[in-house]
Amino acid sequence: MAALPVVRHCARLHPGLPILLTTTTLSAFEVIKDLLPDVVIYQFAPLDCPDAIESFIGYWKPSLILLMESELWPNLIMSAAEKGIAVALLNARMSLKSFNRWSVPLGLPLVSLMLSKLSLVIPLSTIQAVRFQLLHTPPYKIHFAGDLKYAVGDVEVREKELNTIKDLQRQFNDRPIWMAASIHRGEEEVILRVHDELIKAYPSLLLILVPRHPQDIKNVSLALKKQKVNFVLRSTMELVSINTRVYVVDTLGELRMLYRVTPIAVVGGSFLPSLSGHNFSEAAAAGCAVLTGPHVGHFYHMLVEMWQINPLAVKQLTGEAELLEVLKELLSDSKALEARQGAAKDAFSIMSHGVVNRVWNLVSRFAMDAQQKRGIVD
């Protein structure tokens, strides 16, 4: 999803240019397939072994390769560099665990060689830039442009999604609503306990529950059945009635749309110590009051940037007790809710402005340098 704004931007600037997009899983493609411009060709990424990479590059003959975040594929990078193809790493990040693993005497020469072959590194934060530099990425190749995840929320809502939004709003019938998005296994227990307490004060309250992984749907369904909670699975297209307490989203690629039907969004992957958060800028873009748990991992830089614009933009909670407390406040105080909704939307707007242009300008410049070295100047 973070790559999508760049893909669309490139397609607008160069409408006749074929763009090859690769993913490593079918589920990733299912999420974005309807959002891709017509010029995009979809393929599974090749295994990162020399023969597969040589065959793939030899067939497609790319003039530029863009990698996302932590997708560092040594054979792909080395092979492209040998052929004079520019390789850029966008939204570059490296976890502390990976950094420590590469920093050992055996790993450092290998990663240094690989990183030296990149044409451009656009890090997510200063901390990430320092890690790449300590692993011997040439400093002149590291440039800041902003976080592309901010631009994900700018992808326009399609007519089909607008019709779905209107249909869901009719079904929800002005009931009080909150959503728990990207919920990992174990977090559903926290969410359902909180919802059970909230219903005591707000009997018509509806929870939209969106598990992060499709394989977790069964666990969520069993937990709801065990508690004798009336719920509906989105995939069944069953209508939501006044007796429905939980709307379980077991479909892919609808999170951006669903944020537009709820005033409050709790972003999961953040309530257990083993987790490291998820992107909450999409919820902010939709104008939700955004809440997240204590464990946000590399999304902490996004949290701080939004706080700097407005401290109300995102509420980071200490745990289950504070989640219940804050939700009660937002459900009972319309002014507090509106203040957080406005703060989130404003912070997103400011942070997302111009990020795609900045990234693309850097990519274009470094791609041109690589082409000049190859003697191919367009």
Backbone hydrogen bonds, N-H to C=O, Kabsch-Sander energy under -0.5 kcal/mol:
donor,donor_aa,acceptor,acceptor_aa,energy
6,V,3,A,-0.6
7,V,3,A,-2.1
8,R,4,L,-2.7
9,H,5,P,-2.0
10,C,6,V,-2.6
11,A,7,V,-2.1
12,R,8,R,-1.8
13,L,9,H,-2.1
14,H,10,C,-2.6
17,L,14,H,-2.0
19,I,39,V,-1.6
21,L,19,I,-0.6
21,L,41,I,-3.0
23,T,43,Q,-1.2
29,F,25,T,-1.2
30,E,26,L,-2.4
31,V,27,S,-1.4
32,I,28,A,-1.2
33,K,29,F,-2.1
35,L,32,I,-2.0
36,L,32,I,-0.6
36,L,33,K,-0.8
40,V,37,P,-1.6
41,I,19,I,-3.3
43,Q,21,L,-2.2
45,A,23,T,-2.3
49,C,47,L,-2.4
53,I,49,C,-2.5
54,E,50,P,-2.8
55,S,51,D,-2.2
56,F,52,A,-2.4
57,I,53,I,-2.9
58,G,54,E,-2.3
59,Y,55,S,-1.8
60,W,56,F,-2.4
61,K,57,I,-2.8
65,I,86,A,-2.6
67,L,65,I,-0.5
67,L,88,A,-3.2
69,E,90,L,-3.1
71,E,68,M,-2.2
72,L,70,S,-2.2
73,W,71,E,-0.8
77,I,73,W,-2.6
78,M,74,P,-2.8
79,S,75,N,-2.4
80,A,76,L,-2.4
81,A,77,I,-2.2
82,E,78,M,-2.1
83,K,79,S,-1.2
84,G,81,A,-1.4
85,I,80,A,-2.8
86,A,63,S,-0.8
88,A,65,I,-2.5
89,L,120,L,-2.7
90,L,67,L,-3.1
90,L,88,A,-0.7
92,A,89,L,-0.5
92,A,122,I,-2.5
93,R,69,E,-1.4
99,F,95,S,-2.7
100,N,96,L,-2.6
101,R,97,K,-1.9
102,W,98,S,-2.4
103,S,99,F,-1.5
104,V,101,R,-0.6
107,G,104,V,-0.5
108,L,104,V,-2.6
111,V,107,G,-2.5
112,S,108,L,-2.6
113,L,109,P,-1.9
114,M,110,L,-2.0
115,L,111,V,-2.9
116,S,112,S,-1.9
117,K,113,L,-0.7
117,K,114,M,-1.1
118,L,115,L,-1.1
119,S,87,V,-2.9
120,L,87,V,-1.3
121,V,141,K,-2.9
122,I,89,L,-2.8
124,L,92,A,-2.3
129,A,125,S,-2.1
130,V,126,T,-2.4
131,R,127,I,-2.0
132,F,128,Q,-2.2
133,Q,129,A,-2.2
134,L,130,V,-2.7
135,L,131,R,-1.1
136,H,133,Q,-2.1
137,T,132,F,-2.4
141,K,138,P,-2.2
142,I,139,P,-1.6
143,H,121,V,-2.4
143,H,141,K,-0.6
148,L,146,G,-0.6
150,Y,147,D,-1.7
151,A,148,L,-0.8
152,V,148,L,-0.7
153,G,149,K,-0.6
153,G,150,Y,-0.5
154,D,151,A,-1.3
155,V,152,V,-1.6
162,L,158,R,-2.3
163,N,159,E,-2.2
164,T,160,K,-1.8
165,I,161,E,-2.8
166,K,162,L,-2.2
167,D,163,N,-2.1
168,L,164,T,-2.7
169,Q,165,I,-2.5
170,R,166,K,-1.9
171,Q,167,D,-2.0
172,F,168,L,-2.8
173,N,169,Q,-1.4
174,D,169,Q,-0.6
175,R,172,F,-1.7
178,W,206,L,-1.8
179,M,264,I,-2.0
180,A,208,I,-2.7
181,A,179,M,-0.6
181,A,266,V,-2.9
183,I,210,V,-2.3
187,E,184,H,-1.9
188,E,184,H,-0.9
189,E,186,G,-0.5
190,V,186,G,-0.7
191,I,187,E,-2.4
192,L,188,E,-2.7
193,R,189,E,-1.8
194,V,190,V,-2.2
195,H,191,I,-2.5
196,D,192,L,-2.2
197,E,193,R,-1.7
198,L,194,V,-2.4
199,I,195,H,-2.2
200,K,196,D,-0.6
200,K,197,E,-0.7
201,A,197,E,-0.6
201,A,198,L,-1.1
202,Y,198,L,-2.5
205,L,202,Y,-2.2
206,L,176,P,-2.4
207,L,245,R,-2.1
208,I,178,W,-2.4
209,L,207,L,-0.7
209,L,247,Y,-2.2
210,V,180,A,-2.9
210,V,208,I,-0.6
212,R,183,I,-2.8
216,D,213,H,-2.1
217,I,214,P,-1.7
220,V,216,D,-2.1
221,S,217,I,-2.9
222,L,218,K,-2.5
223,A,219,N,-2.2
224,L,220,V,-2.2
225,K,221,S,-2.5
226,K,222,L,-2.5
227,Q,223,A,-1.7
228,K,225,K,-1.1
229,V,224,L,-2.9
231,F,229,V,-0.6
232,V,246,V,-2.1
234,R,248,V,-2.9
236,T,233,L,-1.1
237,M,234,R,-1.7
238,E,233,L,-0.7
241,S,239,L,-0.5
244,T,241,S,-1.3
245,R,230,N,-3.0
246,V,230,N,-1.4
247,Y,207,L,-3.4
248,V,232,V,-2.7
248,V,246,V,-0.7
249,V,209,L,-2.8
249,V,247,Y,-0.6
250,D,248,V,-0.9
258,L,254,E,-2.5
259,Y,255,L,-2.0
260,R,257,M,-1.3
261,V,258,L,-2.0
262,T,259,Y,-0.8
265,A,289,A,-2.6
266,V,179,M,-3.3
267,V,265,A,-0.6
267,V,291,L,-3.0
268,G,181,A,-3.4
268,G,266,V,-0.6
275,L,272,L,-2.2
277,G,269,G,-4.4
277,G,295,H,-0.6
284,A,280,F,-1.7
285,A,281,S,-2.7
286,A,282,E,-1.4
287,G,284,A,-1.4
288,C,283,A,-2.3
289,A,263,P,-3.0
290,V,288,C,-0.7
290,V,313,A,-0.6
291,L,265,A,-2.7
292,T,315,K,-2.4
293,G,267,V,-0.7
295,H,270,S,-2.4
296,V,294,P,-0.9
299,F,296,V,-2.2
300,Y,297,G,-1.6
301,H,298,H,-0.8
303,L,299,F,-2.1
304,V,300,Y,-2.6
305,E,301,H,-2.2
306,M,302,M,-2.2
307,W,303,L,-2.3
308,Q,304,V,-2.3
309,I,305,E,-1.0
310,N,306,M,-2.6
313,A,310,N,-2.4
315,K,290,V,-2.6
316,Q,314,V,-0.7
317,L,292,T,-3.2
317,L,315,K,-0.6
323,L,319,G,-2.0
324,L,320,E,-2.2
325,E,321,A,-2.0
326,V,322,E,-2.9
327,L,323,L,-2.4
328,K,324,L,-2.1
329,E,325,E,-1.7
330,L,326,V,-2.5
331,L,327,L,-2.4
332,S,328,K,-1.2
333,D,329,E,-1.9
334,S,332,S,-0.6
337,L,333,D,-2.1
338,E,334,S,-2.6
339,A,335,K,-2.1
340,R,336,A,-1.8
341,Q,337,L,-2.4
342,G,338,E,-2.6
343,A,339,A,-2.1
344,A,340,R,-2.3
345,K,341,Q,-2.2
346,D,342,G,-2.4
347,A,343,A,-2.4
348,F,344,A,-2.4
349,S,345,K,-2.3
350,I,346,D,-2.3
351,M,347,A,-2.4
352,S,348,F,-2.5
353,H,349,S,-1.1
355,V,352,S,-1.6
358,R,354,G,-2.3
359,V,355,V,-2.3
360,W,356,V,-2.8
361,N,357,N,-2.5
362,L,358,R,-1.8
363,V,359,V,-2.6
364,S,360,W,-2.9
365,R,361,N,-1.9
366,F,362,L,-2.4
367,A,363,V,-2.5
368,M,364,S,-2.3
369,D,365,R,-1.9
370,A,366,F,-1.9
371,Q,367,A,-2.2
372,Q,368,M,-2.5
373,K,369,D,-1.9
374,R,370,A,-1.4
375,G,371,Q,-0.8
375,G,372,Q,-0.5
376,I,371,Q,-3.4
377,V,375,G,-0.6
378,D,376,I,-0.6
